[in-house]
Structure formats: structure tokens, C-alpha cells
Amino acid sequence: MCGILGISGFEDVSGELVSGLVSIQHRGQDAAGVLTYNDGRFHMHKGSGYVSDVFRKVDLSRLAGNIGLGHVRYATVGSTESIDAQPFAVNYPFGIAMVHNGNVINFVKLREVLNDEYHRMVETSNDVELLLYTFATYLQEKNLKHITLEDIYNSVEFVQEHVKGAYSCITYIKSIGFLAFTDPYGIRPLIMGKKETIKGTKYIFASETAVFDYLGYEYVRDLEAGEAVFIDSENKVHSRILTKKKSCFCVFEYIYFAREDSVFKERLVASERVRMGKALKERIEESGVKPDIIIDVPTSAYFFASGLAEKLDVPYRRGLAKNRFVGRSFISPTEELRRRVVRQKLNPIRDIVRDRKIAVIDDSIVRGTTSRHIVNLLKEYGAKEVYFISASPPVKFPCIYGIDMSVKKELIAANNTVEEIADKLCCEKVIYQSVEGLRDLYKDMTICDACFSGEYPTGITQEILDQIEEEKLRSDRV
């Protein structure tokens, strides 16, 4: 999972790109980068770390351009080094630049085909290189002096046919146009916006609508599964749904990954989390627990907790103080770093938790590292009993679409019963939402819930699962 951003306009967009990336920094902390186009040349700067670190000493006048791409990286596989930071660009058959959010699952086969059949040497572990080369390889077979809209669409279809997995891509082709497209299942978000200026309409594509609010753009719409939107050199917008399968939007965007003020499919993330919290009432009553207070794990769980507290008529309290200068523990690359981040990030408020039966709600329980540490902290500060509640179902299956849950042995629910999980977390009770309960909230749209159900929309083989897990383990060892 990463954050992507692209702007096509009539004035310098470098400052907007950097500012926009700050608003989606939560989607990736490993690396950041910006590429712009001006006077027939690409200008690029990227590096490891936060946006503020990567661009702290950069003179943005060197990146001036009226078209640009931006990216924040969350490395689910591959290294976290600068070489793997996006954007990526190639100069043959002509200049093409790309950013991408998601995960390519047939990367081993695709890399072999590109290397052996098309002599494209894949030099990094970032799968945007596979997407970029696949697109460029097909496009170069066209009449390069007269690239048509159909050529662009055919090239995207070629990518959609050969690249398996989840991907939302933003691309710029020198002197030809600006392109955004999604995989045939629409697993990863990509949203279009616009801004009217004196010189004309500026267009923006991003992973979340929070970027639009931050930069003053108007929401236009979410891209559909398998869709391509092309803005030509005359700023005319063209769109077509190309290769569409069953639309399966990742429900984890609502549960954890996105900012609460973002909107996907006309659904505000904050409101979705309140609904999920309220839906937990039945699960709590079935368990027989009667908490004195409900607290949240800051900050993504606040809306779950407030919704549940309202429905149960149990007081909500802020029981954990958060250090806001520490990053997200879930997307830290190693377990040791996750432990350290949790200790630095959260501290109980003693007078609130002491001598109380506490229901602590989090968005999910993945590895159990954060959950176990929170339970221990609460009991250390005097909590009488702790009930740990997950707003999502048990994460039992690897995510192969770009969330860092690709190693099955690391998933606590894949290898333990609910009772065993409670023992491991040192709490009195663990309560999960059910898969059926989650699906009931989304009767009117099709979601990807493969990490809970094991039902992968793209299909999967054990060989591919093993390859993804091995790639993840290998990158962790590097």
C-alpha cells in the first residue's frame, strides 16, 4: 500500500505535489518522490524517509513543471532504499513516467518475460518497474510518430491482461498525455478531481480525497474497476472501461488505511468506522462482557469506539495518550521496530483506566504485537480486566494486494483460536467482528475481504502465495 498523486495543469505543480504528499504521508513512511515535466525533460527527486525529510533541503524551482507525479512508499516487499523509491521513468520508446499503488502477484513470471522476451532488465524490487516496462513494451510496437487514443487504450489493456494483482497507476507520456488506470477489479483506490484556473482546468488524481481538500480541488469521481482516463495534449479528457472483472474494493481502506476525512465510493471513512463500531454491539452482548468504559487505540479506532459506546450506552473515554510524532506501528517494516514504535507511541492515562473493566477497541489484530503491549500497559496501570475488541474479523489469510500481511505464520489468527489469542494477549477476552457481520454492512457494494475470508478476487495458487511470502521474507533479511 502506498500513496500516489498526479497533477496536470497550466502552472508549476511542484509545490502542490510535495504538499499533497504530506496529506497522504500515512499511506507510506519508507520513501517519497516527485517527478515533473518541463521543456521536454523530466525532473525528479526522491529518497528514503518522510516527505519532510526528503524535500527539506530541495530547491523546488529545480522541479518546476506544469505536469507531475508524486509518491509515498510503504514497502510490503523489496527494499526500503532510495533505488526502490518512486516515481520511475524510462526514455525508450519515448519518455514515460509512472507511480503505482498496489502489488503485482505474478512478478516472477512477468520479470522473466520482460527480461527474456523483450530484453527489458528489471533492476529493482519495485513492481512499478514491471508495470512501466509492460506498458512501454506494448506501446513501442505502435506508430511512434502518430500515437492514437486507441493505442493508449490498447496498451493499458495489454497491462491489464498480463499484470495480475492490485494496481492503480498514474502515468505521463512525454508530449502525448496524462494517463490514469486501475486493475480489472478496482482493488486499490484512485480518485479524480479538478480545479478551474484562469488558464484552464487542472486535473488531479490521488489515492484519497483528503488531498483534494488540502490543495483546493473539487472531487469529480472515483475511477471504476478496469478504467483508463486519458488527458491529451489539448487538455481534453477521455475515459473508457477496458478490462473489467467483478469490482472488489479493498475494505481495509475503510477499516484502517485511509484518513477518516477521505471519501471512497461516496462513503466517508469516519462514518464507515462509526457504522462498524455500532455493528459490534451484538458481538459484545453475545460474549457476556460488561465493560465499565470503552477506550480506543488512537487514532484510527476512535470512530469504532464512539459508535460502539453509543450503541451499548457505555461511557467512552480516551484512555491512551498518543505521541503524535511517532509513525504508524502497523506499517513499520520489522517486528522489533513495531514493538519500539508502540512503546514510544502510546501511554495509558492512569486515573481513567485504574480499577476499571476496560473494553479497548482497535481496527484489527494482525500480528498481536501492538495489542499485547497495550493490554500489558493497561494492566500495569491498574486496569481490573481488559477485553480486546477488533472492529474487523480475524486476519487469517495473507494479503497479496499491497498490505503488509503477506506472511501467514506472522498472522496471529491464522495459527491460534480466539481463546488462545486471548491468552497470548494476556487479556480476559478477545472479541472479533464476524466476516458475515462485515459483509452485511456492504450489501450494496462488492468488497475484497480476502485477508478475512481467503476468497481472493484475482484467484491465487499456492505457488504464488509461496513466492510472495518468500519475497517478503527475503526483503526483511536484507
C-alpha positions as CSV (number, residue, x, y, z in Angstrom):
1,M,0.0,0.0,0.0
2,C,1.3,3.4,-1.0
3,G,0.0,6.9,-1.7
4,I,0.0,8.3,-5.3
5,L,-0.7,11.7,-6.7
6,G,-0.6,13.2,-10.2
7,I,-1.4,16.7,-11.4
8,S,-1.8,18.0,-15.0
9,G,-2.2,21.8,-15.3
10,F,-1.0,25.1,-16.7
11,E,1.4,26.3,-14.0
12,D,4.1,24.9,-11.8
13,V,2.8,21.9,-9.7
14,S,5.9,21.0,-7.8
15,G,4.8,22.7,-4.6
16,E,1.3,21.2,-4.8
17,L,2.9,17.7,-5.3
18,V,5.0,18.0,-2.2
19,S,2.2,19.5,-0.1
20,G,-0.2,16.9,-1.4
21,L,2.1,14.0,-0.4
22,V,2.2,15.3,3.2
23,S,-1.6,14.9,3.4
24,I,-1.2,11.2,2.4
25,Q,2.0,10.5,4.4
26,H,0.1,8.0,6.5
27,R,0.0,5.7,3.4
28,G,3.8,5.3,3.3
29,Q,6.7,6.2,5.5
30,D,9.6,4.4,3.8
31,A,10.3,6.8,0.9
32,A,8.9,9.7,-1.1
33,G,9.4,11.2,-4.5
34,V,8.3,13.7,-7.1
35,L,8.7,13.9,-10.8
36,T,7.8,16.9,-13.0
37,Y,7.9,17.6,-16.8
38,N,9.0,20.8,-18.3
39,D,10.7,21.9,-21.6
40,G,10.9,18.4,-22.9
41,R,12.6,17.0,-19.8
42,F,11.7,15.0,-16.7
43,H,12.9,16.5,-13.3
44,M,12.9,14.1,-10.4
45,H,13.9,14.0,-6.7
46,K,13.2,11.0,-4.4
47,G,14.7,9.4,-1.3
48,S,14.1,7.4,1.8
49,G,12.1,8.7,4.7
50,Y,9.2,11.1,5.3
51,V,8.3,13.8,2.7
52,S,9.5,16.5,5.0
53,D,12.9,14.8,5.2
54,V,13.3,14.0,1.6
55,F,12.4,17.6,0.4
56,R,13.8,19.6,3.4
57,K,16.8,21.0,1.5
58,V,15.4,20.8,-2.0
59,D,15.0,23.9,-4.1
60,L,11.7,23.3,-5.7
61,S,12.5,25.6,-8.6
62,R,14.6,22.8,-9.9
63,L,11.5,20.7,-10.1
64,A,9.3,23.3,-11.8
65,G,6.9,21.8,-14.3
66,N,3.2,22.0,-15.1
67,I,2.8,18.2,-15.0
68,G,3.9,15.9,-12.3
69,L,3.7,12.7,-10.3
70,G,4.2,12.1,-6.6
71,H,4.5,9.0,-4.4
72,V,4.9,7.9,-0.8
73,R,6.1,4.4,-0.3
74,Y,5.1,1.6,2.1
75,A,7.4,-1.3,1.3
76,T,5.4,-4.6,1.6
77,V,8.2,-6.3,-0.4
78,G,11.5,-5.2,-1.7
79,S,14.0,-2.9,0.0
80,T,13.3,0.5,1.6
81,E,16.3,2.0,-0.1
82,S,16.2,5.0,-2.4
83,I,16.7,2.9,-5.5
84,D,13.2,1.5,-5.0
85,A,11.5,4.8,-4.4
86,Q,9.0,6.0,-7.0
87,P,8.3,7.7,-9.4
88,F,10.0,5.6,-12.1
89,A,10.7,6.8,-15.7
90,V,12.1,5.3,-19.0
91,N,13.2,7.2,-22.1
92,Y,12.5,4.5,-24.7
93,P,10.4,4.4,-26.9
94,F,10.0,7.9,-25.5
95,G,9.7,9.4,-22.1
96,I,7.2,7.6,-19.8
97,A,6.9,8.2,-16.1
98,M,4.7,6.2,-13.6
99,V,3.7,5.9,-10.0
100,H,1.7,3.0,-8.6
101,N,-0.2,1.8,-5.6
102,G,-0.8,-1.9,-5.0
103,N,1.0,-5.2,-5.5
104,V,1.8,-7.3,-8.6
105,I,1.4,-11.0,-7.7
106,N,2.8,-12.6,-10.8
107,F,6.1,-10.7,-10.6
108,V,8.3,-13.7,-11.0
109,K,6.8,-14.8,-14.3
110,L,6.5,-11.2,-15.5
111,R,10.1,-10.4,-14.7
112,E,11.2,-13.4,-16.7
113,V,9.1,-12.5,-19.7
114,L,10.4,-8.9,-19.7
115,N,14.0,-10.0,-19.4
116,D,14.0,-13.0,-21.8
117,E,11.5,-12.0,-24.5
118,Y,11.7,-8.2,-24.5
119,H,15.3,-7.7,-23.2
120,R,14.0,-5.3,-20.5
121,M,16.3,-5.7,-17.5
122,V,14.3,-5.2,-14.3
123,E,16.9,-3.7,-11.9
124,T,14.9,-3.0,-8.7
125,S,12.5,-4.9,-6.5
126,N,9.7,-2.4,-7.0
127,D,6.9,-3.8,-9.1
128,V,6.1,-0.4,-10.6
129,E,9.0,-1.2,-12.9
130,L,7.2,-4.2,-14.1
131,L,4.0,-2.2,-14.9
132,L,6.0,0.6,-16.6
133,Y,8.0,-1.8,-18.8
134,T,4.9,-3.8,-19.7
135,F,3.1,-0.7,-20.8
136,A,6.1,0.7,-22.7
137,T,6.9,-2.6,-24.4
138,Y,3.5,-2.7,-26.0
139,L,3.3,1.0,-26.8
140,Q,6.6,0.9,-28.7
141,E,5.1,-1.5,-31.2
142,K,2.8,1.3,-32.4
143,N,3.5,4.0,-34.9
144,L,5.5,6.2,-32.5
145,K,5.1,9.3,-34.7
146,H,1.3,9.1,-34.5
147,I,0.3,7.6,-31.2
148,T,-3.5,7.5,-31.0
149,L,-6.0,7.3,-28.2
150,E,-6.7,3.7,-29.2
151,D,-3.0,2.9,-29.0
152,I,-3.1,4.2,-25.4
153,Y,-6.1,2.1,-24.5
154,N,-4.7,-1.0,-26.2
155,S,-1.5,-0.6,-24.2
156,V,-3.5,-0.4,-20.9
157,E,-5.5,-3.4,-21.9
158,F,-2.2,-5.3,-22.5
159,V,-1.1,-4.4,-19.0
160,Q,-4.5,-5.4,-17.5
161,E,-4.2,-8.8,-19.4
162,H,-0.7,-9.6,-18.4
163,V,-0.1,-8.0,-15.0
164,K,-2.0,-9.8,-12.2
165,G,-2.8,-8.3,-8.8
166,A,-3.9,-4.9,-7.5
167,Y,-2.7,-1.7,-9.0
168,S,-3.7,1.9,-9.5
169,C,-1.3,3.8,-11.8
170,I,-0.7,7.4,-12.9
171,T,1.4,7.9,-15.9
172,Y,2.7,10.7,-18.0
173,I,3.8,10.2,-21.6
174,K,6.0,13.0,-22.9
175,S,4.2,15.4,-25.3
176,I,1.3,12.9,-25.6
177,G,-0.7,13.0,-22.5
178,F,-1.6,12.2,-18.9
179,L,-3.0,8.7,-18.1
180,A,-4.5,7.1,-15.0
181,F,-5.8,3.5,-14.9
182,T,-6.8,0.7,-12.5
183,D,-6.7,-3.1,-12.4
184,P,-9.7,-5.0,-13.7
185,Y,-11.0,-5.5,-10.1
186,G,-10.6,-1.9,-8.8
187,I,-9.0,-3.2,-5.6
188,R,-6.9,-0.1,-4.9
189,P,-8.4,3.4,-4.9
190,L,-7.8,6.1,-7.5
191,I,-9.9,9.3,-7.5
192,M,-10.1,12.2,-10.0
193,G,-10.5,15.9,-9.1
194,K,-10.2,19.2,-10.8
195,K,-9.6,22.9,-10.3
196,E,-10.6,25.8,-12.5
197,T,-7.9,28.4,-13.2
198,I,-7.7,31.4,-15.4
199,K,-5.6,29.4,-17.9
200,G,-7.9,26.4,-17.9
201,T,-8.8,23.3,-15.9
202,K,-6.2,21.5,-13.8
203,Y,-6.8,17.8,-13.2
204,I,-5.6,15.7,-10.2
205,F,-5.6,12.0,-9.5
206,A,-4.9,10.7,-6.0
207,S,-5.2,7.8,-3.6
208,E,-7.5,9.8,-1.3
209,T,-9.8,12.8,-1.4
210,A,-8.1,14.3,1.6
211,V,-5.5,15.6,-1.0
212,F,-8.3,17.5,-2.8
213,D,-9.4,19.2,0.4
214,Y,-5.8,20.1,1.2
215,L,-5.0,21.5,-2.2
216,G,-8.3,23.1,-3.0
217,Y,-9.5,20.7,-5.8
218,E,-13.1,19.6,-6.5
219,Y,-13.9,15.9,-6.3
220,V,-15.0,14.6,-9.7
221,R,-15.4,10.8,-9.2
222,D,-13.7,7.5,-8.3
223,L,-12.3,5.6,-11.2
224,E,-14.1,2.3,-12.0
225,A,-12.5,-1.1,-12.0
226,G,-10.6,-1.6,-15.2
227,E,-10.9,2.0,-16.3
228,A,-8.4,4.3,-18.0
229,V,-8.7,8.1,-18.0
230,F,-6.5,9.9,-20.6
231,I,-6.0,13.7,-20.7
232,D,-4.5,14.6,-24.1
233,S,-2.1,17.4,-25.0
234,E,-5.0,19.7,-25.6
235,N,-6.4,19.0,-22.1
236,K,-9.4,17.1,-23.3
237,V,-10.5,14.2,-21.0
238,H,-11.2,10.8,-22.5
239,S,-12.2,7.7,-20.5
240,R,-13.1,4.1,-21.1
241,I,-13.7,1.0,-19.0
242,L,-11.4,-1.5,-20.7
243,T,-10.9,-4.9,-18.9
244,K,-13.4,-5.1,-16.1
245,K,-13.9,-8.1,-13.8
246,K,-16.0,-8.2,-10.7
247,S,-15.3,-4.9,-8.8
248,C,-13.7,-5.7,-5.4
249,F,-12.7,-2.6,-3.4
250,C,-10.4,-3.2,-0.5
251,V,-12.4,-2.9,2.7
252,F,-9.2,-2.4,4.7
253,E,-9.2,1.1,3.3
254,Y,-12.3,1.8,5.4
255,I,-11.1,-0.2,8.4
256,Y,-7.5,1.2,8.8
257,F,-5.5,2.6,6.0
258,A,-7.3,5.7,4.8
259,R,-7.7,9.0,6.6
260,E,-11.0,9.4,8.4
261,D,-11.8,12.6,6.3
262,S,-11.4,10.8,3.0
263,V,-14.3,9.6,0.9
264,F,-14.4,6.4,-1.3
265,K,-17.3,5.3,-3.4
266,E,-19.3,8.2,-1.8
267,R,-18.7,6.9,1.7
268,L,-16.9,9.0,4.3
269,V,-14.3,6.8,6.1
270,A,-15.2,8.3,9.5
271,S,-18.9,7.4,9.0
272,E,-18.0,3.8,7.9
273,R,-16.0,3.3,11.1
274,V,-18.9,4.5,13.2
275,R,-21.1,2.0,11.5
276,M,-18.6,-0.8,12.1
277,G,-18.4,0.1,15.7
278,K,-22.2,0.1,16.2
279,A,-22.3,-3.3,14.4
280,L,-20.2,-4.8,17.2
281,K,-22.9,-4.4,19.7
282,E,-24.3,-7.9,19.0
283,R,-20.9,-9.5,19.3
284,I,-20.3,-7.8,22.7
285,E,-23.6,-8.9,24.1
286,E,-23.0,-12.5,22.9
287,S,-19.7,-12.6,24.7
288,G,-21.4,-11.6,28.0
289,V,-18.7,-9.0,28.9
290,K,-19.9,-5.8,30.6
291,P,-17.2,-3.1,30.5
292,D,-17.1,-0.1,32.7
293,I,-15.7,2.1,29.9
294,I,-14.8,1.8,26.2
295,I,-11.5,3.2,25.0
296,D,-9.8,3.3,21.6
297,V,-6.4,2.6,20.3
298,P,-5.5,6.1,18.8
299,T,-6.2,7.2,16.3
300,S,-7.9,5.0,13.6
301,A,-10.1,3.3,16.3
302,Y,-11.7,6.4,17.7
303,F,-14.8,6.2,15.5
304,F,-15.2,2.5,16.1
305,A,-15.1,3.1,19.8
306,S,-17.5,6.1,19.8
307,G,-20.0,4.1,17.7
308,L,-19.9,1.1,20.0
309,A,-20.1,3.2,23.1
310,E,-23.2,5.0,21.8
311,K,-24.9,1.7,20.8
312,L,-24.1,0.0,24.2
313,D,-24.7,3.1,26.3
314,V,-21.3,2.6,28.0
315,P,-19.1,5.6,28.6
316,Y,-16.4,6.3,26.0
317,R,-13.1,7.6,27.4
318,R,-9.7,8.5,25.9
319,G,-7.6,6.0,27.9
320,L,-4.4,6.1,25.9
321,A,-2.3,9.2,25.3
322,K,-0.6,9.2,21.9
323,N,2.8,10.7,20.9
324,R,1.9,12.2,17.6
325,F,5.5,12.4,16.5
326,V,5.8,8.6,16.1
327,G,4.8,6.9,12.9
328,R,2.3,4.1,12.3
329,S,3.4,0.9,14.0
330,F,1.5,-1.4,11.6
331,I,3.5,-0.2,8.6
332,S,6.9,-0.3,10.3
333,P,8.9,-2.9,8.4
334,T,10.1,-5.3,11.2
335,E,8.6,-6.7,14.4
336,E,11.3,-5.3,16.6
337,L,10.7,-1.8,15.2
338,R,6.9,-2.2,15.6
339,R,7.5,-3.0,19.3
340,R,9.7,0.0,19.8
341,V,7.2,2.3,18.0
342,V,4.3,1.1,20.1
343,R,6.2,1.7,23.3
344,Q,7.1,5.3,22.2
345,K,3.6,6.0,20.8
346,L,1.1,5.0,23.5
347,N,0.8,5.6,27.2
348,P,-2.2,4.9,29.5
349,I,-3.9,7.7,31.4
350,R,-3.7,6.1,34.9
351,D,-6.8,7.7,36.5
352,I,-9.0,6.7,33.7
353,V,-8.0,3.0,33.4
354,R,-7.3,2.2,37.1
355,D,-9.7,-0.3,38.8
356,R,-12.0,-0.5,35.7
357,K,-13.1,-3.2,33.4
358,I,-12.0,-1.9,30.0
359,A,-13.1,-2.7,26.5
360,V,-10.3,-1.5,24.3
361,I,-11.2,-1.4,20.6
362,D,-8.8,-1.4,17.7
363,D,-9.3,-1.6,13.9
364,S,-7.8,-5.0,13.7
365,I,-5.4,-7.6,15.3
366,V,-2.8,-8.7,12.8
367,R,0.4,-9.9,14.5
368,G,-0.7,-9.2,18.0
369,T,2.4,-7.1,18.8
370,T,0.6,-3.9,19.4
371,S,-2.4,-5.5,21.1
372,R,-0.3,-7.5,23.6
373,H,1.7,-4.4,24.5
374,I,-1.4,-2.3,25.0
375,V,-3.0,-4.9,27.3
376,N,0.2,-5.2,29.4
377,L,0.3,-1.4,29.7
378,L,-3.3,-1.1,30.8
379,K,-2.9,-3.8,33.5
380,E,0.4,-2.2,34.6
381,Y,-1.5,1.0,35.1
382,G,-4.2,-0.7,37.2
383,A,-7.0,-2.0,34.9
384,K,-9.1,-4.6,36.6
385,E,-10.0,-6.5,33.4
386,V,-9.2,-5.9,29.7
387,Y,-11.4,-7.0,26.8
388,F,-9.7,-6.6,23.4
389,I,-12.1,-5.9,20.6
390,S,-11.3,-5.9,16.9
391,A,-13.6,-3.9,14.6
392,S,-12.7,-6.3,11.8
393,P,-12.8,-10.1,11.6
394,P,-9.8,-12.3,12.3
395,V,-7.0,-11.8,9.8
396,K,-6.4,-15.4,8.8
397,F,-5.0,-15.1,5.3
398,P,-2.1,-13.3,3.7
399,C,-2.9,-10.1,1.8
400,I,-1.4,-10.3,-1.6
401,Y,-2.6,-6.9,-2.8
402,G,-0.3,-4.5,-1.1
403,I,-0.8,-4.5,2.7
404,D,2.0,-5.8,4.9
405,M,0.3,-9.1,5.9
406,S,1.8,-11.5,3.4
407,V,3.5,-14.0,5.8
408,K,0.9,-16.4,7.2
409,K,2.9,-17.5,10.1
410,E,3.0,-13.9,11.4
411,L,-0.8,-13.7,11.5
412,I,-1.9,-14.5,15.0
413,A,-5.4,-15.5,14.0
414,A,-4.1,-17.9,11.3
415,N,-2.4,-20.0,13.9
416,N,-4.5,-19.7,17.0
417,T,-8.1,-20.0,18.3
418,V,-9.8,-16.9,19.8
419,E,-9.2,-18.3,23.3
420,E,-5.5,-18.9,22.5
421,I,-5.2,-15.4,21.2
422,A,-6.7,-14.0,24.4
423,D,-4.1,-16.0,26.4
424,K,-1.3,-14.7,24.2
425,L,-2.5,-11.1,24.6
426,C,-2.9,-11.6,28.4
427,C,-6.4,-10.3,28.3
428,E,-9.7,-11.7,29.7
429,K,-11.5,-11.8,26.3
430,V,-10.9,-11.2,22.6
431,I,-13.9,-10.3,20.5
432,Y,-13.9,-10.0,16.7
433,Q,-16.5,-8.9,14.2
434,S,-17.5,-11.8,12.0
435,V,-17.0,-12.0,8.3
436,E,-20.8,-12.2,7.8
437,G,-21.2,-9.1,10.0
438,L,-18.7,-7.1,8.0
439,R,-20.3,-8.2,4.7
440,D,-23.7,-7.3,6.0
441,L,-22.5,-3.7,6.1
442,Y,-21.6,-3.8,2.4
443,K,-24.5,-5.5,0.8
444,D,-24.7,-2.7,-1.8
445,M,-21.1,-3.0,-3.0
446,T,-18.6,-5.7,-3.6
447,I,-15.6,-5.7,-1.4
448,C,-12.3,-7.5,-1.2
449,D,-12.1,-9.2,2.2
450,A,-9.6,-11.9,1.2
451,C,-7.5,-11.4,4.3
452,F,-10.5,-12.4,6.4
453,S,-12.2,-14.9,4.1
454,G,-9.4,-16.4,2.0
455,E,-11.5,-15.5,-1.1
456,Y,-9.1,-13.8,-3.5
457,P,-10.9,-11.9,-6.3
458,T,-8.0,-12.4,-8.8
459,G,-7.6,-16.1,-8.0
460,I,-4.5,-17.5,-6.5
461,T,-2.3,-20.5,-6.4
462,Q,-0.1,-21.9,-3.6
463,E,2.9,-21.3,-5.8
464,I,2.2,-17.6,-6.0
465,L,1.4,-17.4,-2.3
466,D,4.8,-19.1,-1.5
467,Q,6.6,-16.7,-3.9
468,I,5.0,-13.6,-2.3
469,E,5.9,-14.9,1.2
470,E,9.4,-15.7,0.2
471,E,10.0,-12.3,-1.4
472,K,8.7,-10.7,1.8
473,L,11.0,-12.8,4.0
474,R,13.9,-12.2,1.7
475,S,13.5,-8.4,1.7
476,D,13.2,-8.4,5.6
477,R,16.5,-10.2,5.8
478,V,18.3,-7.7,3.6
